[in-house]
Amino acid sequence: ADNTISDTNGYELSTEWDDCYGGSSGNSPDWDFNFADFQTNSGVTTVVYLDGEVQEGGSDLLAAFSPDGSVRGLASPEGGLPFGPYAGANHFLLTVYGNNDEAGSVFTFQYYSASKDEVFDVDETLSFDPPNAVGGVPSPFMLNLTTTVDLGLSLAEGWNWISLNVDAEDMTVGSILDTLGTGAVYITSQSSGYTQNYGEYGWYGNLENLEVTAMYMLQMGNDADLMVNGIPVDVGSTSIGLLEGWNWISYLPQNPGDVTTALGSVNDIGVYITSQSDGYTQNYGEYGWYGSLETMNPGLGYMFQTSGAGDLTYPEFDALSRYTENNETIVLSDKISDWHVNHADYQFIGSITTSIENREGSDGDLVAVFVDEKCRGIAERMYFPFDDRYYYLIQVYSNVENGENLTFKYYDSRTDEVVEYRESLPFNSNMVIGDGFNTFSLNREFSMPEVFSLDRAFPNPFNPVTTLSFALPIEEKVSITVYNLQGREVVSLINKTMQAGYHSVVWNADSHSSGVYFVKMEVGEYINTQKLILIK
């Protein structure tokens, strides 16, 4: 097909480059415009560099674009410059079109390389100043393309969830982490093994190469910055295979993107996604994704829970895409200045969606989770629009995979009051407790009990950990023992004198078989027996 236009200098510029230059790939652009639509123009004499090399392709194409993204000029190669310091360098004579009121507007460029069958964004821009020419034979306007980018990661001492969205020349663990020296201690994958740093001997283990589709947990001995140079991943052709259950996934786009759009290709199977410290989000079906994790970011890794197998393909987000910052820094009053947690100190993570049921609450209120009075997670009051209520989305951390007892405290920002609650939970790695419609409710404020009591075990049935909460109105010797169906003692959980108040104990039945058990609490003349069901 002979489908061409002519610019004011008489050059014929093809608008069907596949036909004229023999391109056959879907990546060959279909740029088109009508120069007669515009009042004026500016001539640009330019040389194009790709990774520092002058581009010589005879079938390549250079295009100019206005701020609204419309094509405003097309040019094909003219061959070598006739004289001057750049004599022989392949060049383009590009006429850029616009209207008089667009003077001063910033125009951009894109370049199609036929040999690579790829369209590249050009680093430089042009301030439109018609009818003045830009560049010339002695000093052409230089346009630069880069196929590699730098991915920068800020690493904290301790644990870091990382991922890569660039293909480096060498993807081995030792090469990617080389600049960290002995500061990098250990790195593990979900299913491809792990590797340890042996100092002068280097990295050794069964994880040899890093994949762009995976998340990794990197343990650092100190704070450091890591820079990885490579070719940006083509997100459209790079899918992440998902299994039913938990998946350690990377984030592949070069720019941040909102969770709903990013996970659009797997909305039908996506259940829950959590970051290391930016919050988590749940899929509420017809209502969509909602939670404290609103934006996914390059360089970070995520744990993604699905209800079935599938393939995640990210869209590309441009640098101008709007996105919402994740968890903002919580400002702590003097009363709760010790309510802080360093997520990098901990290897395991879980989430608790909770609500305060016995108080009205207000913006700025906080709920924190503790283990032996040490803060393990904190969240600020949020509105849940689908049920017209307020809740708290708490990421909770531990270095013990299962079993630590979690307790709760509430901060009333209006009265500067701290309230302790009797409810407690056992920590389990990757635990997901509650959602916006079914929160883990806090309503039993701590006060001195009036009678002996043993609350119902939670959870029950359980696997393999459950929590037993009990109350003592006076200091007394307490015995809490677990028996099997035959009446034989399985384990003694408590057998000592304890102070008055509310207490809890965790039973980790990991080494016991599934079945029915009984827990018996004895305090003086008080006896309470409950049935427990262990399901593995």
KAUR-V294124 format. One record per pair of residues at least 4 apart in sequence whose ideal C-beta (glycine too) atoms are under 6 Angstrom apart, sorted by sequence separation. I is the first residue (numbers start at 1). J is the second residue. D is the distance in Angstrom with one decimal. If there is no record, write none. Layout:
# KAUR-V294124
i = [I & I]
j = [J & J]
d = [D & D]
This chain:
# KAUR-V294124
i = [6 & 7 & 17 & 65 & 66 & 83 & 98 & 173 & 180 & 234 & 253 & 257 & 259 & 266 & 317 & 332 & 361 & 400 & 434 & 462 & 472 & 483 & 484 & 18 & 23 & 49 & 50 & 55 & 81 & 113 & 135 & 155 & 170 & 233 & 242 & 257 & 332 & 356 & 370 & 371 & 384 & 412 & 434 & 522 & 6 & 14 & 17 & 66 & 81 & 135 & 188 & 197 & 198 & 274 & 283 & 284 & 398 & 434 & 460 & 483 & 484 & 48 & 112 & 134 & 177 & 263 & 332 & 368 & 369 & 383 & 384 & 411 & 433 & 459 & 521 & 4 & 5 & 63 & 64 & 80 & 81 & 187 & 195 & 273 & 281 & 369 & 481 & 482 & 64 & 110 & 111 & 153 & 196 & 240 & 282 & 381 & 409 & 410 & 457 & 458 & 482 & 520 & 4 & 18 & 81 & 186 & 195 & 272 & 281 & 368 & 17 & 63 & 110 & 111 & 194 & 280 & 409 & 457 & 481 & 494 & 518 & 519 & 3 & 185 & 195 & 271 & 281 & 366 & 367 & 493 & 3 & 62 & 77 & 78 & 109 & 184 & 193 & 194 & 270 & 279 & 280 & 354 & 379 & 408 & 480 & 518 & 519 & 193 & 238 & 279 & 366 & 379 & 455 & 480 & 493 & 1 & 78 & 151 & 192 & 278 & 379 & 408 & 517 & 365 & 454 & 478 & 479 & 15 & 60 & 75 & 108 & 182 & 235 & 377 & 407 & 516 & 1 & 189 & 235 & 275 & 377 & 453 & 58 & 75 & 106 & 107 & 124 & 233 & 377 & 405 & 406 & 423 & 361 & 376 & 477 & 478 & 514 & 73 & 107 & 122 & 123 & 212 & 376 & 406 & 421 & 514 & 73 & 173 & 232 & 259 & 422 & 449 & 451 & 514 & 73 & 105 & 122 & 404 & 450 & 72 & 73 & 422 & 449 & 475 & 72 & 120 & 189 & 367 & 369 & 475 & 509 & 102 & 402 & 419 & 420 & 474 & 189 & 213 & 275 & 369 & 473 & 7 & 174 & 260 & 295 & 401 & 472 & 174 & 187 & 188 & 260 & 273 & 274 & 295 & 339 & 361 & 398 & 62 & 98 & 173 & 259 & 294 & 187 & 273 & 295 & 471 & 485 & 31 & 62 & 64 & 294 & 186 & 215 & 272 & 293 & 371 & 470 & 484 & 56 & 109 & 111 & 176 & 185 & 214 & 215 & 262 & 271 & 341 & 408 & 54 & 215 & 271 & 292 & 341 & 469 & 482 & 483 & 54 & 185 & 214 & 270 & 271 & 339 & 355 & 172 & 183 & 213 & 258 & 259 & 269 & 369 & 370 & 467 & 468 & 482 & 21 & 33 & 67 & 171 & 183 & 269 & 353 & 354 & 171 & 183 & 256 & 257 & 269 & 339 & 426 & 467 & 481 & 31 & 353 & 66 & 183 & 256 & 269 & 368 & 426 & 466 & 480 & 47 & 352 & 31 & 64 & 65 & 367 & 424 & 465 & 479 & 17 & 47 & 180 & 266 & 351 & 352 & 64 & 251 & 366 & 424 & 464 & 478 & 46 & 266 & 350 & 464 & 63 & 251 & 265 & 279 & 476 & 45 & 164 & 265 & 278 & 279 & 349 & 365 & 391 & 476 & 62 & 91 & 278 & 364 & 387 & 44 & 330 & 348 & 387 & 61 & 346 & 43 & 44 & 163 & 262 & 346 & 347 & 362 & 384 & 60 & 84 & 249 & 346 & 348 & 41 & 42 & 60 & 84 & 161 & 162 & 343 & 356 & 59 & 249 & 41 & 81 & 162 & 57 & 247 & 57 & 159 & 160 & 190 & 38 & 246 & 38 & 39 & 40 & 159 & 168 & 257 & 13 & 38 & 39 & 253 & 35 & 166 & 168 & 244 & 252 & 255 & 403 & 48 & 157 & 167 & 253 & 402 & 166 & 167 & 242 & 244 & 253 & 255 & 155 & 157 & 244 & 258 & 157 & 166 & 243 & 277 & 156 & 256 & 276 & 454 & 165 & 242 & 155 & 241 & 242 & 154 & 155 & 280 & 452 & 239 & 240 & 460 & 461 & 463 & 153 & 463 & 239 & 452 & 454 & 461 & 152 & 336 & 457 & 150 & 151 & 150 & 235 & 422 & 424 & 426 & 148 & 235 & 335 & 348 & 350 & 351 & 352 & 353 & 148 & 353 & 29 & 148 & 149 & 147 & 355 & 357 & 354 & 358 & 215 & 353 & 354 & 355 & 356 & 357 & 163 & 165 & 7 & 42 & 163 & 352 & 354 & 41 & 46 & 27 & 29 & 40 & 43 & 44 & 45 & 27 & 40 & 44 & 45 & 25 & 47 & 46 & 45 & 46 & 47 & 48 & 49 & 50 & 51 & 44 & 46 & 287 & 405 & 292 & 405 & 291 & 403 & 403 & 161 & 165 & 163 & 162 & 161 & 153 & 151 & 282 & 272 & 159 & 158 & 158 & 156 & 159]
j = [10 & 11 & 21 & 69 & 70 & 87 & 102 & 177 & 184 & 238 & 257 & 261 & 263 & 270 & 321 & 336 & 365 & 404 & 438 & 466 & 476 & 487 & 488 & 23 & 28 & 54 & 55 & 60 & 86 & 118 & 140 & 160 & 175 & 238 & 247 & 262 & 337 & 361 & 375 & 376 & 389 & 417 & 439 & 527 & 12 & 20 & 23 & 72 & 87 & 141 & 194 & 203 & 204 & 280 & 289 & 290 & 404 & 440 & 466 & 489 & 490 & 55 & 119 & 141 & 184 & 270 & 339 & 375 & 376 & 390 & 391 & 418 & 440 & 466 & 528 & 12 & 13 & 71 & 72 & 88 & 89 & 195 & 203 & 281 & 289 & 377 & 489 & 490 & 73 & 119 & 120 & 162 & 205 & 249 & 291 & 390 & 418 & 419 & 466 & 467 & 491 & 529 & 14 & 28 & 91 & 196 & 205 & 282 & 291 & 378 & 28 & 74 & 121 & 122 & 205 & 291 & 420 & 468 & 492 & 505 & 529 & 530 & 15 & 197 & 207 & 283 & 293 & 378 & 379 & 505 & 16 & 75 & 90 & 91 & 122 & 197 & 206 & 207 & 283 & 292 & 293 & 367 & 392 & 421 & 493 & 531 & 532 & 207 & 252 & 293 & 380 & 393 & 469 & 494 & 507 & 16 & 93 & 166 & 207 & 293 & 394 & 423 & 532 & 381 & 470 & 494 & 495 & 32 & 77 & 92 & 125 & 199 & 252 & 394 & 424 & 533 & 19 & 207 & 253 & 293 & 395 & 471 & 77 & 94 & 125 & 126 & 143 & 252 & 396 & 424 & 425 & 442 & 381 & 396 & 497 & 498 & 534 & 94 & 128 & 143 & 144 & 233 & 397 & 427 & 442 & 535 & 95 & 195 & 254 & 281 & 444 & 471 & 473 & 536 & 96 & 128 & 145 & 427 & 473 & 96 & 97 & 446 & 473 & 499 & 97 & 145 & 214 & 392 & 394 & 500 & 534 & 128 & 428 & 445 & 446 & 500 & 216 & 240 & 302 & 396 & 500 & 35 & 202 & 288 & 323 & 429 & 500 & 203 & 216 & 217 & 289 & 302 & 303 & 324 & 368 & 390 & 427 & 92 & 128 & 203 & 289 & 324 & 218 & 304 & 326 & 502 & 516 & 63 & 94 & 96 & 326 & 219 & 248 & 305 & 326 & 404 & 503 & 517 & 90 & 143 & 145 & 210 & 219 & 248 & 249 & 296 & 305 & 375 & 442 & 89 & 250 & 306 & 327 & 376 & 504 & 517 & 518 & 90 & 221 & 250 & 306 & 307 & 375 & 391 & 209 & 220 & 250 & 295 & 296 & 306 & 406 & 407 & 504 & 505 & 519 & 59 & 71 & 105 & 209 & 221 & 307 & 391 & 392 & 210 & 222 & 295 & 296 & 308 & 378 & 465 & 506 & 520 & 71 & 393 & 107 & 224 & 297 & 310 & 409 & 467 & 507 & 521 & 89 & 394 & 74 & 107 & 108 & 410 & 467 & 508 & 522 & 61 & 91 & 224 & 310 & 395 & 396 & 109 & 296 & 411 & 469 & 509 & 523 & 92 & 312 & 396 & 510 & 110 & 298 & 312 & 326 & 523 & 93 & 212 & 313 & 326 & 327 & 397 & 413 & 439 & 524 & 111 & 140 & 327 & 413 & 436 & 94 & 380 & 398 & 437 & 112 & 397 & 95 & 96 & 215 & 314 & 398 & 399 & 414 & 436 & 113 & 137 & 302 & 399 & 401 & 95 & 96 & 114 & 138 & 215 & 216 & 397 & 410 & 114 & 304 & 97 & 137 & 218 & 114 & 304 & 115 & 217 & 218 & 248 & 97 & 305 & 98 & 99 & 100 & 219 & 228 & 317 & 74 & 99 & 100 & 314 & 97 & 228 & 230 & 306 & 314 & 317 & 465 & 111 & 220 & 230 & 316 & 465 & 230 & 231 & 306 & 308 & 317 & 319 & 220 & 222 & 309 & 323 & 223 & 232 & 309 & 343 & 223 & 323 & 343 & 521 & 233 & 310 & 224 & 311 & 312 & 225 & 226 & 351 & 523 & 311 & 312 & 532 & 533 & 535 & 226 & 536 & 313 & 526 & 528 & 535 & 227 & 411 & 532 & 227 & 228 & 229 & 314 & 502 & 504 & 506 & 229 & 316 & 416 & 429 & 431 & 432 & 433 & 434 & 230 & 435 & 112 & 231 & 232 & 231 & 439 & 441 & 439 & 443 & 301 & 439 & 440 & 441 & 442 & 443 & 250 & 252 & 95 & 130 & 251 & 440 & 442 & 130 & 135 & 117 & 119 & 130 & 133 & 134 & 135 & 118 & 131 & 135 & 136 & 117 & 140 & 140 & 140 & 141 & 142 & 143 & 144 & 145 & 147 & 141 & 143 & 386 & 504 & 393 & 506 & 393 & 506 & 508 & 276 & 298 & 301 & 301 & 301 & 299 & 299 & 435 & 432 & 344 & 344 & 345 & 344 & 347]
d = [6.0 & 5.2 & 5.3 & 5.8 & 5.1 & 5.3 & 4.1 & 5.9 & 4.0 & 5.8 & 5.6 & 5.8 & 6.0 & 5.0 & 4.3 & 5.2 & 4.9 & 5.0 & 5.8 & 3.9 & 5.8 & 5.7 & 5.3 & 4.4 & 3.6 & 5.9 & 5.4 & 6.0 & 5.1 & 5.7 & 4.6 & 5.0 & 3.8 & 5.3 & 5.0 & 4.6 & 5.3 & 5.5 & 5.8 & 5.2 & 5.3 & 4.5 & 4.7 & 5.3 & 5.4 & 4.2 & 5.7 & 5.0 & 5.5 & 3.3 & 3.8 & 5.5 & 5.7 & 3.8 & 5.5 & 5.7 & 5.2 & 4.3 & 5.8 & 5.8 & 5.4 & 4.6 & 5.1 & 5.1 & 4.8 & 5.3 & 5.6 & 5.4 & 5.0 & 5.7 & 5.3 & 5.7 & 5.1 & 6.0 & 4.8 & 4.6 & 5.5 & 5.8 & 4.8 & 4.1 & 5.2 & 5.6 & 4.9 & 5.5 & 5.1 & 4.2 & 5.9 & 4.5 & 3.7 & 5.6 & 4.9 & 5.9 & 5.5 & 5.5 & 5.5 & 5.3 & 5.8 & 4.5 & 4.7 & 5.5 & 4.9 & 4.8 & 5.3 & 5.0 & 5.1 & 5.2 & 3.3 & 5.1 & 3.3 & 4.3 & 5.7 & 5.4 & 6.0 & 5.9 & 5.3 & 5.4 & 5.3 & 5.3 & 5.0 & 5.6 & 5.7 & 5.2 & 5.4 & 5.7 & 4.3 & 5.7 & 4.3 & 6.0 & 5.9 & 4.9 & 4.4 & 4.8 & 5.4 & 5.5 & 3.8 & 5.6 & 3.4 & 5.2 & 5.0 & 3.0 & 5.2 & 6.0 & 4.3 & 4.5 & 4.5 & 5.8 & 5.7 & 4.1 & 6.0 & 4.0 & 5.7 & 5.3 & 4.3 & 4.3 & 5.9 & 5.7 & 5.5 & 5.1 & 5.6 & 5.5 & 4.3 & 6.0 & 4.5 & 4.5 & 4.7 & 5.3 & 5.0 & 4.2 & 5.9 & 4.4 & 5.4 & 5.4 & 4.7 & 4.5 & 5.0 & 5.8 & 5.0 & 5.5 & 5.5 & 5.4 & 5.4 & 4.5 & 5.7 & 4.0 & 5.0 & 4.5 & 5.3 & 4.8 & 3.8 & 5.6 & 4.7 & 5.4 & 6.0 & 5.2 & 4.6 & 5.0 & 5.3 & 5.2 & 5.3 & 4.9 & 4.8 & 5.2 & 5.3 & 5.5 & 4.6 & 5.6 & 5.5 & 5.1 & 5.4 & 5.3 & 4.1 & 3.6 & 5.9 & 4.7 & 4.3 & 4.9 & 6.0 & 4.3 & 5.6 & 5.5 & 5.8 & 5.7 & 5.0 & 5.2 & 4.9 & 4.3 & 5.9 & 4.3 & 5.7 & 5.4 & 5.1 & 5.6 & 5.1 & 5.5 & 3.9 & 5.2 & 5.6 & 4.5 & 5.7 & 4.9 & 5.9 & 5.8 & 5.6 & 5.7 & 4.4 & 4.7 & 5.1 & 4.6 & 5.4 & 5.2 & 4.9 & 5.5 & 5.1 & 5.7 & 4.9 & 6.0 & 4.8 & 4.8 & 5.3 & 5.0 & 5.1 & 4.4 & 4.8 & 4.8 & 5.7 & 5.3 & 5.6 & 4.9 & 5.7 & 4.5 & 5.9 & 4.2 & 3.9 & 4.3 & 5.9 & 5.0 & 5.7 & 5.9 & 4.9 & 5.9 & 5.7 & 5.6 & 4.6 & 6.0 & 5.7 & 5.0 & 4.5 & 5.0 & 5.6 & 5.2 & 5.7 & 6.0 & 5.8 & 5.9 & 4.3 & 5.4 & 4.8 & 5.9 & 5.1 & 5.8 & 5.9 & 5.4 & 5.0 & 4.7 & 5.6 & 5.9 & 5.6 & 5.8 & 6.0 & 4.5 & 5.1 & 5.1 & 5.5 & 5.3 & 5.1 & 3.8 & 4.1 & 5.5 & 5.0 & 5.2 & 5.1 & 5.9 & 5.1 & 5.3 & 4.8 & 5.1 & 5.7 & 4.5 & 5.5 & 4.2 & 5.3 & 5.4 & 4.9 & 5.7 & 6.0 & 5.0 & 5.0 & 4.9 & 5.2 & 4.8 & 5.6 & 5.0 & 5.1 & 4.7 & 6.0 & 5.4 & 4.9 & 5.3 & 5.4 & 5.0 & 4.5 & 5.8 & 5.1 & 5.5 & 5.1 & 5.7 & 5.9 & 5.7 & 4.7 & 4.2 & 5.9 & 4.7 & 5.3 & 5.1 & 5.0 & 5.1 & 4.2 & 5.2 & 6.0 & 5.9 & 5.4 & 5.1 & 6.0 & 5.2 & 4.7 & 3.7 & 5.0 & 5.7 & 5.2 & 5.3 & 6.0 & 5.5 & 5.9 & 5.7 & 3.6 & 5.9 & 4.5 & 5.7 & 4.9 & 5.5 & 4.3 & 3.6 & 5.6 & 5.8 & 5.0 & 5.7 & 5.8 & 5.4 & 5.5 & 4.1 & 5.6 & 5.1 & 5.4 & 5.4 & 5.6 & 5.1 & 5.0 & 5.5 & 4.1 & 5.8 & 5.5 & 5.8 & 5.8 & 3.9 & 4.9 & 4.7 & 5.4 & 5.3 & 5.2 & 4.7 & 5.3 & 5.9 & 4.7 & 3.9 & 4.1 & 5.6 & 5.6 & 4.7 & 5.9 & 5.7 & 5.8 & 3.9 & 4.5 & 5.7 & 5.3 & 5.3 & 5.3 & 6.0 & 3.8 & 5.9 & 5.0 & 4.4 & 5.4 & 5.8 & 5.4 & 4.8 & 5.5 & 5.2 & 3.2 & 4.8 & 5.2 & 5.1 & 4.9 & 5.2 & 5.1 & 5.2 & 5.5 & 5.5 & 5.3 & 5.8 & 5.6 & 4.2 & 5.7 & 4.8 & 5.8 & 4.5 & 5.2 & 5.0 & 5.0 & 5.8 & 5.8 & 5.7 & 5.9 & 4.9 & 5.2 & 4.2 & 4.3 & 5.8 & 4.0 & 5.3 & 4.3 & 5.4 & 4.7 & 4.1 & 4.2 & 4.7 & 5.4 & 5.3 & 5.7 & 5.4 & 4.6 & 5.3 & 4.6 & 4.9 & 4.6 & 4.9 & 5.5 & 5.2 & 5.4 & 4.1 & 3.5 & 5.5 & 4.6 & 3.6 & 5.9 & 5.4 & 5.3 & 5.6 & 5.5 & 5.5 & 4.0 & 4.7 & 5.6 & 4.4 & 2.8 & 5.3 & 4.6 & 5.7 & 5.4 & 4.0 & 3.3 & 4.8 & 4.6 & 4.5 & 5.9 & 5.8 & 5.8 & 5.9 & 5.7 & 4.8 & 5.7 & 4.0 & 4.5 & 4.5 & 4.1 & 5.8 & 5.8 & 5.9 & 5.3 & 4.4 & 4.6 & 5.5 & 5.0 & 4.4 & 5.8 & 4.8 & 5.0 & 4.5 & 5.6 & 5.6 & 5.4 & 4.8 & 5.6 & 4.4 & 5.0 & 5.8 & 5.3 & 4.5 & 4.1 & 5.2 & 4.4 & 5.6 & 3.8 & 4.8 & 5.8 & 5.4 & 5.8 & 5.3 & 3.3 & 5.1 & 4.0 & 5.5]
